[in-house]
Amino acid sequence: MPFHPSCVTGLMLRSALLNVMIQAANKAARALKRDFGEVEKLQVSLKGPANFVSAADRRAEETLRQELTKARPGYGFLGEEGGSHEGTDKSHTWIVDPLDGTTNFLHGIPQFAISIALKREADIIAGVIYNPILDELFTAERGKGAFFNERRIRVATRKRLADSVITCGLPHMGRGDLALFRQEIAAVQEKVAGLRRFGAASLDLAWVAAGRLDAYWERDLSPWDMAAGMVIVREAGGFVTDIDGGDDVLGKGSVICGNDVIHSELLSVLRKAAKT
């Protein structure tokens, strides 16, 4: 069953904006769930499911664009597949990833999400991340807290890296600085209780917000990978910066997040690793 805004007591009822975002995610999710069911059959074909998944991605983005534009006609739109479209309202832009975790989807792994953020001027003011297979919805609106389905969420309270489980991104061959990442991962592995890679940046951020993970870092990301997750982590009490410790997350395409202590300690470890 898709997640319905009416399932949430309080938060969703008083936010027309989040209702719009959730309804758009629900509509796109219906097709993605159907397409995900077809992927397993296509795994055994000679052609494979890659072209099918690319088409599913594009269809999901078009559904989101139509639904969001219908609700807020003047807003701009930035999507992974269709690029940037400026609206008549120059101060608002939707930032959308219709299928974050495409490789997982392609392999029949149910760790992917629809990610929708709203940017007002320079600030992300609302975010929705929805995993349609697990029916897990993460939402936040600036100043109103972060929620997982109907429950308020907070970042984990651990104060030592040695007790923490951290997630990260793995640079693909031919993309990103593999040598730097190897230095970073070696340094982090010596300090933490566990290191994970799940394959969907938006859900990595959402899971930090929900306290499932203690911190997350990654480079070479796009705005649609991070925008919704940024506001959700911050509304859950977490710290989100670029990997240089600054505020230009979307511009630099890098992110590190966690509670105040773990964020600071992980940032220090990564800085030292980059100097070796």
Secondary structure, 3 states (H helix, E strand, C coil): CCCCHHHCCCCHHHCHHHHHHHHHHHHHHHHHHHHHHHHHHHCCCCCCCHHHHHHHHHHHHHHHHHHHHHHCCCEEEEECCCEEECCCEEEEEEEEEEEECHHHHHCCCCCCEEEEEEEECCEEEEEEEEECCCCEEEEEECCCCEEECCEECCCCCCCCHHHCEEEECCCCCCCCCHHHHHHHHHHHHCCCCEEECCCCHHHHHHHHHCCCCCEEEECCCCHHHHHHHHHHHHHCCCEEECCCCCCCHHHHCCEEEECHHHHHHHHHHHHHHHHC
